[in-house]
Amino acid sequence: MELLDGLKLLFVFSASGFSWDLRSIRCSFSDVCECHFQPDPDGLGCDLAQNVFGQHLAQELLIKAVTDFVELAEPLKPLVLSFHGWTGTGKTYVTSLLVKHLYHDGSRSPYVHQFSPTLHFPHAERIEQYKDDLKRWIQGNLSICARSVFLFDEMDKMHPGLIDVIAPFLGPSWVVYGTNYKKAIFIFISNAGGEQINHVTLEFWRARKDREEMELQDLESAISKAVFDNPHNGFWQSQIIDEQLIDFIVPFLPLQRNHVKQCVRSELKQQGLPLQKDLVQFVLDSITYFPEEEKIFSSTGCKTVASRINIFL
């Protein structure tokens, strides 16, 4: 999934430019090339239900969005999702489950491409070069495989203006020679909006409302304002926002103690370890909770559960 690995599949550079490999030619002139794309929405739903806790909105939105999209033989536009939430709430983990149920090789598929601003676009003074590179990389990968997935991590650290270069690939009217780019999936992942999601979730708790009653409209405007109006965010004054190219904003709620307990049990099961009550209690007690007065939500979600289990063992 690393960028350089993706480039090996993309280009064979020469003095006169680049040439496509045999696979891309086959993709361009044949309908049989679906890049080992094997969507399994039912399997995704089952995996989410068994291994993701406290995220009813994310589960519902993701299953609906993916199911509706993969059922279309000729989508009108790519599927564009934006994940938002506090650290440790499951954004990256849910993304890994999604690609697991889209490709035979899951996250190891050469058609899953991940970008990190701190790794791939670290220098603000090189933003114009990054724009050229990113546009070429996206178009090259789409020419090889229309069913590509592009993951943009840490959007809250992306240089403003950079991501706009891919806006044409997210809409309904761009042309990528030899492929139907509208079959692609783009996912933006960000901690931005997490504080606003936490605030709304806390107000639900204080009002003694079941968090399962929370709906997207309870959160969407707060997330949008926090993310899209922030001059330090990658979506600042973005064409992607102005043209409403994001199909779904997917909120990830802060996790309570009972959700962390479920994470511990799930992790023990995945590691083939027996359920030990004292181990579960150790992990729960070693995590910091907020706000200071009520101590309702885990400050790190389930992110450190595996490492805390190892400390106990």
C-alpha positions as CSV (number, residue, x, y, z in Angstrom):
1,M,0.0,0.0,0.0
2,E,3.0,2.3,0.1
3,L,3.3,4.9,-2.5
4,L,6.5,3.7,-3.9
5,D,5.2,0.2,-4.3
6,G,2.2,1.7,-6.2
7,L,4.6,3.5,-8.4
8,K,6.3,0.3,-9.4
9,L,3.0,-0.9,-10.8
10,L,2.3,2.4,-12.5
11,F,5.2,3.6,-14.6
12,V,8.2,2.4,-16.5
13,F,10.0,5.7,-17.0
14,S,12.1,6.5,-20.0
15,A,13.7,9.6,-21.5
16,S,10.7,10.2,-23.6
17,G,8.1,9.7,-20.8
18,F,6.5,6.5,-19.7
19,S,4.9,3.4,-21.0
20,W,2.1,1.3,-19.5
21,D,2.6,-2.3,-18.6
22,L,0.8,-5.2,-20.3
23,R,-1.8,-5.4,-17.6
24,S,-3.0,-1.8,-18.1
25,I,-3.3,-2.4,-21.9
26,R,-5.5,-5.4,-21.1
27,C,-7.6,-3.3,-18.7
28,S,-8.1,-0.6,-21.3
29,F,-9.6,-2.9,-24.0
30,S,-11.3,-5.5,-21.9
31,D,-14.2,-5.7,-19.5
32,V,-12.7,-8.8,-17.7
33,C,-10.1,-6.8,-15.8
34,E,-11.7,-6.0,-12.4
35,C,-8.4,-6.1,-10.6
36,H,-9.4,-9.0,-8.2
37,F,-12.3,-6.8,-7.1
38,Q,-14.6,-9.1,-5.1
39,P,-17.0,-7.0,-3.0
40,D,-18.7,-8.7,-0.1
41,P,-21.0,-6.2,1.6
42,D,-22.6,-8.9,3.7
43,G,-19.2,-10.0,5.0
44,L,-18.3,-6.4,5.7
45,G,-21.5,-6.0,7.7
46,C,-20.8,-9.1,9.7
47,D,-17.2,-8.1,10.4
48,L,-18.3,-4.6,11.5
49,A,-20.9,-6.1,13.8
50,Q,-18.5,-8.5,15.4
51,N,-15.3,-6.4,15.7
52,V,-16.3,-2.7,15.8
53,F,-18.0,-1.3,18.9
54,G,-19.9,1.8,19.7
55,Q,-20.1,3.0,16.1
56,H,-23.7,2.5,14.9
57,L,-23.6,5.5,12.6
58,A,-20.4,4.6,10.9
59,Q,-21.6,1.0,10.4
60,E,-24.9,2.0,9.0
61,L,-23.5,4.6,6.7
62,L,-20.7,2.5,5.4
63,I,-22.7,-0.6,4.7
64,K,-25.4,1.4,2.8
65,A,-22.8,3.5,0.8
66,V,-20.7,0.5,-0.2
67,T,-23.6,-1.8,-1.0
68,D,-25.4,0.7,-3.1
69,F,-22.1,1.6,-4.9
70,V,-20.8,-1.9,-5.8
71,E,-24.3,-2.9,-7.1
72,L,-24.0,-0.3,-9.9
73,A,-22.4,-1.6,-13.0
74,E,-21.8,2.0,-14.2
75,P,-21.7,4.4,-11.3
76,L,-22.4,8.1,-12.0
77,K,-19.4,9.1,-10.0
78,P,-16.8,7.6,-7.7
79,L,-17.7,6.9,-4.1
80,V,-16.2,9.5,-1.8
81,L,-16.3,9.1,1.9
82,S,-14.8,11.3,4.7
83,F,-14.2,9.7,8.1
84,H,-14.0,11.9,11.2
85,G,-13.5,11.2,14.9
86,W,-11.2,11.1,17.9
87,T,-8.1,9.0,17.9
88,G,-8.6,5.3,18.6
89,T,-12.3,5.3,17.6
90,G,-11.7,2.9,14.7
91,K,-11.4,5.0,11.5
92,T,-8.3,3.2,10.3
93,Y,-9.5,-0.2,11.5
94,V,-12.8,0.1,9.7
95,T,-10.9,1.2,6.5
96,S,-8.9,-2.1,6.7
97,L,-12.1,-4.1,7.1
98,L,-13.6,-2.4,4.1
99,V,-10.7,-3.2,1.7
100,K,-10.6,-6.7,3.1
101,H,-14.1,-7.2,1.8
102,L,-13.5,-5.5,-1.5
103,Y,-10.4,-7.3,-2.8
104,H,-9.1,-10.9,-2.7
105,D,-5.8,-9.7,-1.2
106,G,-7.4,-7.1,1.1
107,S,-5.0,-4.3,2.1
108,R,-2.2,-6.1,0.3
109,S,-3.9,-5.5,-3.0
110,P,-1.8,-3.4,-5.4
111,Y,-5.0,-1.5,-6.2
112,V,-5.3,0.0,-2.7
113,H,-3.3,3.2,-2.5
114,Q,-2.6,5.0,0.8
115,F,-1.3,8.6,1.1
116,S,0.0,10.3,4.3
117,P,0.8,14.0,4.2
118,T,3.6,13.7,6.7
119,L,5.2,10.9,4.6
120,H,4.4,11.8,1.0
121,F,3.8,15.6,1.2
122,P,5.9,16.9,4.1
123,H,7.2,20.2,2.6
124,A,4.8,23.1,2.1
125,E,7.2,24.8,-0.3
126,R,6.9,21.8,-2.7
127,I,3.1,21.8,-2.9
128,E,3.1,22.5,-6.7
129,Q,5.3,19.5,-7.3
130,Y,3.2,17.4,-5.0
131,K,0.1,18.5,-7.0
132,D,1.7,17.3,-10.3
133,D,2.8,14.0,-8.8
134,L,-0.5,13.3,-7.1
135,K,-2.5,14.0,-10.2
136,R,-0.2,11.7,-12.3
137,W,-0.3,9.0,-9.7
138,I,-4.1,9.0,-9.4
139,Q,-4.6,9.0,-13.2
140,G,-2.0,6.3,-13.7
141,N,-3.5,4.0,-11.2
142,L,-7.0,4.5,-12.6
143,S,-5.7,3.7,-16.1
144,I,-4.4,0.4,-14.7
145,C,-7.4,-0.3,-12.6
146,A,-10.8,1.5,-12.5
147,R,-11.7,-0.3,-9.3
148,S,-8.9,1.4,-7.4
149,V,-9.3,2.6,-3.8
150,F,-7.4,5.7,-2.6
151,L,-7.0,6.4,1.1
152,F,-5.9,9.8,2.3
153,D,-4.9,9.7,5.9
154,E,-4.5,12.6,8.4
155,M,-6.4,15.1,6.2
156,D,-6.1,17.5,9.2
157,K,-2.4,17.7,8.4
158,M,-2.7,18.0,4.6
159,H,-1.4,21.3,3.2
160,P,-4.5,23.4,2.2
161,G,-4.9,23.5,-1.6
162,L,-3.1,20.3,-2.3
163,I,-6.0,17.9,-2.3
164,D,-8.0,20.0,-4.9
165,V,-5.8,18.6,-7.7
166,I,-7.8,15.4,-7.4
167,A,-11.3,17.1,-7.5
168,P,-11.9,16.3,-11.2
169,F,-11.5,12.6,-10.4
170,L,-14.3,12.8,-7.8
171,G,-17.0,14.2,-10.0
172,P,-19.2,12.8,-12.8
173,S,-17.7,14.5,-15.9
174,W,-13.9,13.9,-15.9
175,V,-12.3,11.7,-18.6
176,V,-9.5,9.2,-17.9
177,Y,-8.6,7.5,-21.2
178,G,-9.2,3.8,-21.4
179,T,-11.0,3.3,-18.1
180,N,-14.2,4.1,-16.2
181,Y,-12.7,6.1,-13.2
182,K,-16.2,6.4,-11.7
183,K,-15.8,2.9,-10.3
184,A,-13.1,4.1,-7.9
185,I,-13.5,4.7,-4.2
186,F,-11.8,7.7,-2.3
187,I,-11.7,7.8,1.5
188,F,-10.5,10.8,3.5
189,I,-9.5,10.1,7.1
190,S,-9.2,12.8,9.8
191,N,-9.2,13.5,13.5
192,A,-10.7,16.9,12.7
193,G,-14.2,17.2,14.0
194,G,-13.4,14.8,16.8
195,E,-13.9,17.4,19.5
196,Q,-17.3,18.4,18.1
197,I,-18.4,14.8,17.9
198,N,-17.3,14.2,21.5
199,H,-19.2,17.3,22.6
200,V,-22.5,16.2,21.0
201,T,-22.1,12.6,22.3
202,L,-21.4,13.9,25.8
203,E,-24.6,16.1,25.7
204,F,-26.6,13.0,24.7
205,W,-25.2,11.2,27.7
206,R,-25.9,14.1,30.1
207,A,-29.4,14.3,28.7
208,R,-29.7,10.5,29.5
209,K,-30.3,9.8,25.8
210,D,-29.2,6.5,24.3
211,R,-26.3,7.1,22.0
212,E,-27.9,4.7,19.5
213,E,-30.6,7.3,19.0
214,M,-28.0,9.7,17.6
215,E,-28.4,10.4,13.9
216,L,-26.1,11.9,11.3
217,Q,-28.0,15.2,11.3
218,D,-27.1,15.6,15.0
219,L,-23.5,15.8,14.0
220,E,-23.1,16.8,10.4
221,S,-23.2,20.6,10.7
222,A,-20.8,20.6,13.7
223,I,-18.3,18.4,11.8
224,S,-18.6,20.5,8.6
225,K,-18.0,23.8,10.4
226,A,-15.0,22.4,12.4
227,V,-13.4,20.8,9.4
228,F,-14.2,22.8,6.3
229,D,-13.9,26.3,7.9
230,N,-10.5,25.6,9.5
231,P,-7.7,27.3,7.5
232,H,-5.2,24.7,8.8
233,N,-7.2,21.8,7.4
234,G,-6.6,20.1,4.1
235,F,-10.2,20.9,3.0
236,W,-9.8,24.6,3.7
237,Q,-11.6,26.5,0.9
238,S,-11.5,23.3,-1.1
239,Q,-13.2,22.8,-4.5
240,I,-14.1,19.3,-3.3
241,I,-16.3,21.0,-0.6
242,D,-17.6,23.8,-2.8
243,E,-18.8,21.3,-5.5
244,Q,-20.2,18.9,-2.8
245,L,-18.1,15.9,-4.1
246,I,-18.1,14.1,-0.7
247,D,-21.0,11.6,-0.7
248,F,-21.0,10.7,3.0
249,I,-19.5,12.3,6.1
250,V,-18.9,9.3,8.4
251,P,-18.6,10.2,12.2
252,F,-16.9,8.0,14.7
253,L,-18.1,8.5,18.3
254,P,-15.9,8.5,21.4
255,L,-15.8,5.1,23.1
256,Q,-17.1,4.5,26.6
257,R,-15.8,2.0,29.1
258,N,-18.1,-0.8,28.0
259,H,-16.9,-0.4,24.4
260,V,-13.3,-0.6,25.5
261,K,-14.2,-3.8,27.4
262,Q,-15.6,-5.3,24.2
263,C,-12.4,-4.3,22.4
264,V,-10.3,-6.2,25.1
265,R,-12.4,-9.3,24.7
266,S,-12.2,-9.1,20.9
267,E,-8.4,-8.7,21.0
268,L,-8.0,-11.7,23.4
269,K,-10.1,-13.8,21.1
270,Q,-8.1,-12.7,18.0
271,Q,-4.8,-13.6,19.8
272,G,-6.2,-17.0,20.8
273,L,-5.9,-16.1,24.5
274,P,-8.4,-17.1,27.3
275,L,-10.6,-14.4,28.8
276,Q,-9.1,-13.3,32.1
277,K,-11.2,-11.0,34.2
278,D,-8.2,-9.5,36.0
279,L,-6.6,-8.8,32.6
280,V,-9.7,-7.0,31.3
281,Q,-9.9,-5.0,34.6
282,F,-6.3,-4.1,34.3
283,V,-6.7,-2.7,30.8
284,L,-9.9,-0.8,31.7
285,D,-8.3,0.8,34.8
286,S,-5.0,1.7,33.0
287,I,-6.8,3.9,30.4
288,T,-7.5,7.6,31.0
289,Y,-11.1,8.8,30.6
290,F,-12.6,12.2,30.0
291,P,-14.1,14.7,30.7
292,E,-12.3,15.1,34.1
293,E,-15.5,15.3,36.1
294,E,-17.5,12.4,34.6
295,K,-14.7,10.2,33.1
296,I,-17.0,8.8,30.4
297,F,-14.9,8.4,27.3
298,S,-11.6,6.7,26.7
299,S,-8.9,9.3,25.7
300,T,-7.3,6.8,23.3
301,G,-10.4,4.8,22.3
302,C,-9.3,1.2,21.8
303,K,-6.0,2.2,20.1
304,T,-3.8,1.0,23.0
305,V,-5.7,-2.1,24.0
306,A,-3.4,-4.6,22.3
307,S,-0.2,-3.0,23.8
308,R,-1.8,-2.9,27.3
309,I,-2.7,-6.6,27.1
310,N,0.9,-7.4,26.2
311,I,2.1,-5.4,29.2
312,F,-0.1,-7.4,31.5
313,L,1.1,-10.7,30.0
